[in-house]
């Protein structure tokens, strides 16, 4: 992955002239004179680890070949891929640099590394694809930490075709995982926007949700079992698909973001590879009308596999089809774009599509054909590349997301838009705020906001103020602080308020038992005690 941006550097592309003109005229964006620093120019201090600690780590993972302290390896494991993360690394800021990168090759080696870290006063942060956008890879605590890179744990361990389950190692990236399952006639059905780079372990640790969640479910709904390494030993969960034997420890470990342990194996539900995939576009006169139609399908069916709705601003800009932005194919008419997708057998796909179309049309939707849906499917992983191009052009672009019950969604939508618009405008960088519903449930939905503004004199300070205001608005309007990005360090304080003081103490007690020395991701998810 590009060290100072997202994904494959070969896929990076400049913004179309029409978009740069719009940014200039609408938001006052001007290209910054200085570009991002080059990797060679980044000043990287020597690793603070002494020979004894390095030798201990190497002994855990089969030798020095699996411990890296060189500048490039450490820079590439510094922070994640949020816009503030990228702005800092582009400026050469390596304040959150790991002391070393350690690559274990088995569960037992992970256990050994955690114990070595405890013995040498080090912290450890699990590292999968490096795609965190909530500060999940930048621990607090003030002591040296190692990035525990799980890329060597990248196997499909087994497939149980009778039970329709598969056991996966955490370092498997999304495309490789899907390819291995497809070879055997199965699919996981998990396709988040980070799919090309994120890993199975990250999906579980951050409670990920894929773009086909309406049909396949969230990742935490797919997980049937976990193996987790902690400084105190191993935790195994998932003896059966469901159990009444006490609280479900899977749900405690899912979403724990490496604070309680390191996931070393995940057993998931798999589905037969679909015979057919069809995506199409619909237009609604307003976001309110489109949301009502999505709610009808989510509650009463038939439920498409993919179901999402862009608001008026996002539709006008064309963000529902990132590869069409600035082109003749970008939507021009008023209203809101919805994407409905169907995957499964040919008969099931046709039947659900026909019934869903009747519901959507009956609630004011206009079918605009397959092209918008296919363009969305083709460009579904391109938005982060667009974000990098916006940064290069002098714009600031960032996202945040939340979720609420259906009755609270309209108020939540208004509150967050208002908070972002007012604070950024007051800071001298009036924004363009876009939103879409990307995940639907019988009882509620998620809201995913994209914010674009000029960078201004201090983009990080402007965004910090706006982000805090948005977080406050989310809690006040009855939303959750995160639907699928996670908590990390960025949402930690608001998460503590969301779960309350008793809930916080419960989780702190769990951490005290699994990680008494505070080795694992200090300050991530929970404040350092």
C-alpha positions in Angstrom: 0.0 0.0 0.0 1.1 3.6 -0.7 2.8 4.7 2.5 1.3 8.3 2.4 -2.1 7.5 1.0 -4.5 4.7 0.1 -4.0 1.5 -1.8 -2.1 0.7 -5.0 -0.1 3.7 -6.1 -0.7 2.7 -9.8 -4.4 3.3 -9.3 -4.0 6.9 -8.1 -5.4 9.5 -10.6 -5.7 13.3 -10.5 -9.1 15.0 -10.3 -10.9 15.9 -13.5 -10.7 19.6 -14.3 -14.4 20.0 -13.8 -14.0 18.8 -10.2 -11.1 21.1 -9.4 -13.0 24.0 -10.8 -16.0 23.1 -8.6 -13.8 22.9 -5.6 -12.3 26.3 -6.3 -15.6 28.1 -7.1 -17.8 26.4 -4.4 -15.4 25.9 -1.5 -12.4 28.2 -2.2 -10.0 25.3 -2.5 -6.5 26.2 -3.8 -3.7 23.8 -4.5 -1.1 23.9 -1.7 2.4 24.8 -2.9 4.1 22.1 -0.9 3.5 18.5 -1.8 3.7 15.5 0.5 7.1 14.5 1.8 9.0 11.7 0.1 9.6 8.6 2.1 13.4 9.1 1.9 13.0 12.6 3.3 11.2 11.5 6.5 13.4 11.8 9.5 13.1 8.5 11.4 14.8 8.2 14.8 16.6 4.9 15.6 14.6 2.3 17.3 14.7 2.7 21.1 14.8 -1.1 21.6 18.0 -2.5 23.1 19.8 -5.6 21.9 18.3 -7.7 24.7 14.7 -6.8 23.8 15.3 -7.3 20.1 16.9 -10.7 20.7 13.9 -11.7 22.8 11.4 -10.7 20.1 13.5 -12.5 17.4 13.5 -15.6 19.5 9.7 -15.6 19.6 9.2 -15.5 15.8 12.0 -17.7 14.5 14.8 -15.3 14.1 15.8 -11.8 13.1 14.3 -12.1 9.7 10.9 -11.6 11.2 11.7 -8.5 13.2 12.2 -5.2 11.3 13.6 -1.9 12.7 14.5 -0.2 9.5 13.0 3.2 8.7 10.7 2.2 5.9 9.1 -0.7 7.7 8.4 1.4 10.7 7.0 4.3 8.7 4.7 2.0 6.8 3.3 0.8 10.2 2.7 4.3 11.5 -0.9 5.1 12.2 -3.7 4.3 9.9 -5.5 5.8 6.9 -7.8 8.6 8.3 -7.3 12.0 6.7 -5.6 13.3 9.8 -3.3 10.3 9.7 -2.4 11.0 6.1 -1.9 14.7 6.6 0.5 14.0 9.4 2.5 11.4 7.6 2.6 13.6 4.4 4.1 16.3 6.6 6.8 13.8 7.8 5.3 13.6 11.3 6.3 10.2 12.8 5.4 10.8 16.4 3.5 7.5 16.6 6.3 5.4 15.1 6.5 1.8 16.3 9.9 0.7 17.8 9.9 -2.4 15.6 7.7 -4.5 13.4 7.3 -8.1 14.5 5.9 -10.8 12.2 4.7 -13.9 14.1 3.9 -17.0 12.1 1.6 -18.9 14.5 -0.7 -18.6 17.4 2.1 -19.8 19.8 4.5 -17.2 18.4 1.9 -14.5 19.1 1.6 -15.7 22.7 5.4 -15.6 23.0 5.7 -12.1 21.6 3.1 -10.8 24.0 4.9 -12.3 26.9 8.2 -10.9 25.7 6.6 -7.5 25.4 5.3 -7.7 29.0 8.8 -8.8 30.2 10.6 -5.9 28.5 8.1 -3.1 29.2 6.8 -2.8 25.7 3.3 -2.5 24.2 2.0 -4.4 21.2 -0.5 -3.2 18.5 -2.0 -5.8 16.2 -1.6 -4.8 12.6 -3.6 -6.3 9.7 -4.1 -4.2 6.6 -3.3 -0.9 8.3 -6.7 0.6 7.3 -7.9 1.9 10.6 -9.5 5.4 10.3 -10.1 6.0 14.1 -6.6 6.0 15.6 -6.6 2.3 16.3 -2.9 1.9 15.4 -1.6 4.8 17.5 -1.6 3.7 21.2 -1.3 5.9 24.2 0.8 5.1 27.2 4.1 6.7 26.4 6.2 3.5 26.2 7.7 2.0 23.1 5.5 -0.4 21.1 5.8 -3.0 18.5 3.5 -3.3 15.5 2.4 -7.0 15.5 2.1 -7.6 11.8 -0.1 -10.7 11.2 0.6 -11.0 7.4 2.3 -14.5 7.9 -0.9 -15.8 9.4 -2.7 -15.9 6.0 -4.1 -19.3 5.4 -7.6 -20.8 4.8 -7.2 -23.4 7.5 -10.3 -25.5 6.8 -13.7 -25.6 5.2 -16.6 -27.7 6.7 -18.9 -28.1 3.8 -21.5 -29.9 5.8 -21.8 -27.1 8.4 -21.0 -24.4 5.8 -18.2 -22.9 7.9 -14.6 -22.0 7.2 -11.7 -21.3 9.6 -9.5 -18.4 8.5 -6.2 -16.9 9.8 -6.3 -13.2 10.6 -3.7 -12.0 8.1 -5.8 -13.0 5.1 -6.6 -9.9 3.1 -10.1 -9.6 1.7 -9.5 -10.5 -2.0 -7.3 -13.5 -1.2 -9.8 -14.8 1.4 -12.6 -14.5 -1.2 -10.5 -16.2 -3.9 -9.7 -19.2 -1.7 -13.3 -19.6 -0.8 -14.5 -19.1 -4.4 -12.2 -21.9 -5.6 -14.3 -24.2 -3.4 -17.6 -22.8 -4.5 -18.2 -20.6 -1.4 -18.3 -16.9 -0.6 -18.0 -14.9 2.6 -20.1 -12.1 1.1 -18.1 -9.5 3.1 -17.2 -6.5 0.9 -16.4 -3.3 2.9 -14.9 -0.3 1.1 -11.6 -1.4 2.6 -12.0 -4.9 1.1 -8.9 -4.8 -1.1 -6.5 -4.1 1.8 -8.2 -5.0 5.1 -7.8 -8.4 6.7 -10.0 -11.0 8.3 -8.6 -10.2 11.7 -9.4 -6.6 11.2 -12.9 -7.4 10.1 -13.5 -9.2 13.4 -11.6 -6.8 15.7 -13.4 -3.7 14.4 -16.8 -5.3 13.9 -16.8 -4.5 10.2 -19.8 -4.2 8.0 -19.7 -4.9 4.2 -21.5 -3.2 1.4 -23.7 -6.4 0.9 -24.7 -6.5 4.5 -28.4 -6.3 3.7 -28.1 -9.8 2.2 -25.1 -11.4 3.9 -25.1 -9.6 7.3 -22.4 -7.8 9.2 -19.1 -9.6 9.8 -19.9 -10.1 13.5 -23.0 -12.0 12.4 -20.9 -14.3 10.3 -18.4 -15.2 13.1 -19.0 -18.5 14.8 -15.8 -18.9 16.6 -12.6 -17.2 17.6 -9.1 -18.1 18.8 -7.5 -15.3 20.7 -4.0 -14.9 22.2 -3.6 -12.8 25.3 -0.7 -12.1 27.6 -2.4 -14.5 30.1 -3.0 -17.3 27.6 -5.4 -18.5 25.0 -9.2 -17.9 24.7 -11.2 -20.3 22.5 -14.9 -19.5 21.7 -17.5 -21.0 19.5 -18.3 -24.7 20.3 -21.7 -24.5 18.5 -23.5 -22.0 16.3 -25.6 -20.8 19.3 -25.4 -21.6 23.0 -27.1 -20.8 26.3 -23.9 -21.5 28.2 -23.5 -18.1 29.7 -22.7 -14.8 28.0 -21.3 -15.1 24.5 -17.6 -14.4 24.7 -17.5 -14.0 20.9 -19.5 -10.8 21.2 -17.1 -9.5 23.8 -14.0 -10.1 21.7 -15.6 -8.9 18.4 -15.1 -5.2 18.3 -12.4 -5.2 21.0 -9.9 -3.8 18.6 -6.9 -5.6 20.0 -7.4 -4.3 23.5 -8.2 -7.7 25.0 -6.2 -10.0 22.8 -4.9 -10.8 19.4 -7.3 -12.8 17.1 -5.3 -15.7 15.5 -8.2 -17.7 13.9 -11.8 -16.9 12.9 -14.4 -19.5 12.1 -17.1 -18.0 9.9 -20.3 -18.9 8.2 -20.0 -19.2 4.4 -22.6 -19.2 1.6 -22.7 -20.8 -1.8 -21.1 -18.7 -4.5 -24.0 -16.8 -6.2 -25.0 -17.8 -9.7 -26.0 -14.2 -10.6 -25.3 -10.7 -9.5 -27.5 -7.8 -10.6 -27.2 -4.1 -9.5 -29.5 -1.3 -10.6 -30.2 2.4 -9.9 -33.3 4.0 -8.6 -34.1 7.7 -8.2 -36.3 9.1 -5.4 -37.6 12.7 -5.1 -36.1 13.2 -1.7 -33.9 11.6 1.0 -36.9 11.2 3.2 -38.9 9.3 0.5 -35.9 7.1 -0.3 -35.3 6.3 3.3 -39.0 5.3 3.7 -38.6 2.9 0.8 -35.4 1.4 2.2 -37.2 0.9 5.5 -40.1 -0.9 3.9 -37.8 -3.4 2.2 -35.7 -3.8 5.4 -38.8 -4.4 7.6 -41.2 -6.3 5.3 -39.0 -7.5 2.4 -38.0 -8.6 0.0 -34.6 -7.5 1.1 -32.0 -7.0 -1.6 -28.4 -8.1 -1.1 -27.1 -4.5 -1.5 -29.3 -1.5 -0.5 -28.0 2.0 -0.2 -29.3 5.6 -0.7 -27.4 8.8 -1.3 -28.8 12.1 -0.2 -29.4 15.0 -2.7 -25.9 16.5 -2.3 -24.1 13.2 -2.7 -26.3 12.3 -5.7 -25.6 15.7 -7.3 -21.9 15.3 -6.9 -22.0 11.8 -8.1 -20.2 10.1 -5.2 -22.5 7.1 -5.5 -20.5 6.3 -8.6 -16.9 7.5 -7.8 -15.5 6.6 -11.2 -18.1 8.8 -12.9 -17.4 12.0 -11.0 -16.7 14.9 -13.3 -17.7 12.8 -16.4 -20.8 12.9 -18.6 -22.1 9.8 -16.8 -22.4 11.5 -13.4 -26.0 12.0 -12.4 -27.4 15.4 -13.3 -31.1 15.2 -12.4 -32.4 16.3 -9.0 -33.3 13.8 -6.3 -31.6 10.9 -4.6 -29.8 7.9 -6.0 -30.5 4.5 -4.6 -28.6 1.3 -5.5 -30.3 -2.1 -5.2 -28.3 -5.3 -5.8 -29.3 -8.9 -5.9 -27.1 -12.0 -5.5 -28.0 -15.6 -5.5 -29.5 -18.2 -7.7 -31.0 -17.0 -11.0 -34.5 -17.8 -9.9 -34.1 -16.2 -6.4 -32.5 -13.1 -7.8 -35.2 -12.6 -10.4 -38.0 -13.1 -7.9 -36.6 -10.8 -5.3 -35.8 -8.1 -7.9 -39.3 -8.2 -9.2 -41.0 -8.0 -5.8 -38.6 -5.3 -4.6 -39.1 -3.2 -7.7 -42.8 -3.2 -7.0 -42.2 -1.9 -3.5 -39.7 0.8 -4.6 -41.9 2.0 -7.4 -45.0 2.1 -5.2 -43.1 4.3 -2.8 -42.1 6.9 -5.4 -39.0 5.4 -6.8 -38.1 5.6 -10.5 -36.0 2.8 -12.0 -33.2 4.3 -14.0 -31.6 1.1 -15.2 -28.7 -1.2 -14.7 -25.9 1.3 -15.6 -25.8 3.3 -12.3 -25.8 0.0 -10.4 -23.1 -1.5 -12.4 -21.0 1.7 -12.3 -21.4 1.6 -8.5 -20.3 -2.0 -8.4 -17.3 -1.3 -10.6 -16.1 1.7 -8.6 -17.2 0.5 -5.1 -13.6 0.5 -3.7 -12.4 3.8 -5.4 -13.6 6.4 -3.0 -10.4 6.3 -0.9 -8.3 7.0 -4.0 -10.6 10.0 -4.7 -9.9 11.2 -1.1 -6.1 11.2 -1.9 -6.6 13.1 -5.1 -8.7 15.7 -3.1 -5.8 16.1 -0.6 -3.3 16.6 -3.5 -5.6 19.3 -4.9 -5.6 21.2 -1.6 -9.0 20.0 -0.3 -9.8 18.3 3.0 -11.9 15.2 2.7 -13.0 12.9 5.5 -15.8 10.6 6.5 -17.6 9.6 9.7 -20.5 7.3 10.3 -23.1 6.4 12.9 -26.4 4.4 13.2 -29.7 4.8 14.9 -33.2 3.4 15.1 -35.4 4.4 12.2 -37.4 6.9 14.2 -34.2 8.7 15.2 -32.6 8.7 11.7 -34.1 12.0 10.4 -33.1 13.9 13.5 -29.6 12.3 13.6 -29.1 13.2 9.9 -30.0 16.9 10.5 -28.0 17.2 13.7 -24.7 15.8 12.2 -25.0 17.8 9.0 -25.7 21.0 11.0 -22.8 20.4 13.4 -20.3 19.8 10.6 -21.5 22.7 8.5 -21.6 25.3 11.3 -18.2 24.4 12.9 -16.3 24.3 9.6 -17.9 27.4 8.3 -17.1 29.2 11.5 -13.5 28.1 11.1 -13.3 29.7 7.7 -13.6 26.5 5.6 -17.3 26.1 4.6 -17.8 22.4 3.7 -19.8 20.3 1.3 -21.5 17.6 3.5 -22.8 14.5 1.8 -24.5 11.5 3.3 -25.7 8.0 2.4 -27.5 5.1 4.1 -25.3 2.2 3.5 -26.6 -0.5 5.9 -30.2 -1.2 6.7 -31.8 -3.3 9.4 -35.4 -4.1 10.4 -35.1 -1.6 13.2 -32.7 1.1 11.9 -30.0 2.1 9.6 -26.5 3.6 9.4 -25.6 7.1 8.1 -22.3 7.6 6.4 -21.1 11.3 6.0 -18.5 12.6 3.6 -17.1 16.1 4.3 -15.1 18.1 1.8 -13.7 21.6 2.4 -10.7 23.7 1.8 -7.8 22.7 4.0 -7.3 26.2 5.4 -4.3 27.3 7.5 -4.7 24.4 10.0 -6.7 21.6 8.6 -6.1 19.3 11.6 -7.4 21.9 14.1 -10.4 22.7 11.9 -11.3 19.0 11.6 -10.8 18.3 15.3 -13.3 21.0 16.2 -15.8 19.7 13.6 -15.4 16.1 14.5 -15.9 16.8 18.2 -19.1 18.7 17.4 -20.3 15.9 15.2 -19.6 13.3 18.0 -21.6 15.4 20.4 -24.4 15.7 18.0 -24.5 11.9 17.4 -24.8 11.2 21.1 -27.4 13.9 21.7 -29.5 12.7 18.8 -29.5 9.1 19.9 -27.0 7.6 17.6 -24.1 5.3 18.3 -20.6 6.7 18.1 -19.6 4.2 15.4 -21.5 1.8 13.2 -18.5 0.1 11.5 -15.3 2.2 11.7 -14.7 1.3 15.3 -13.7 3.2 18.4 -9.9 3.4 18.3 -8.6 6.4 20.2 -10.6 9.0 18.2 -14.0 7.8 19.6 -12.8 6.5 22.9 -14.1 9.3 25.1 -17.6 9.3 23.5 -17.7 5.5 23.6 -17.2 5.7 27.4 -20.2 8.0 27.6 -22.3 5.8 25.4 -21.8 2.7 27.5 -21.8 4.6 30.8 -19.5 4.3 33.9 -20.6 0.8 34.9 -20.2 -0.5 31.4 -16.8 1.1 31.2 -15.7 -0.5 34.5 -16.9 -3.9 33.2 -14.7 -3.7 30.1 -11.8 -2.4 32.2 -12.1 -5.4 34.4 -11.9 -7.7 31.4 -8.8 -6.0 30.2 -7.3 -6.3 33.7 -7.7 -10.0 33.5 -6.5 -10.7 30.0 -3.8 -8.0 29.9 -2.8 -7.1 33.4 0.5 -5.4 32.3 -1.4 -3.2 29.7 0.6 -4.6 26.8 -2.2 -4.6 24.2 -3.0 -1.4 22.3 -3.0 0.9 25.4 -5.6 3.7 25.0 -7.4 2.0 22.1 -11.1 1.4 22.9 -10.5 2.1 26.6 -8.6 4.9 28.4 -5.3 3.9 30.0 -5.8 3.4 33.7 
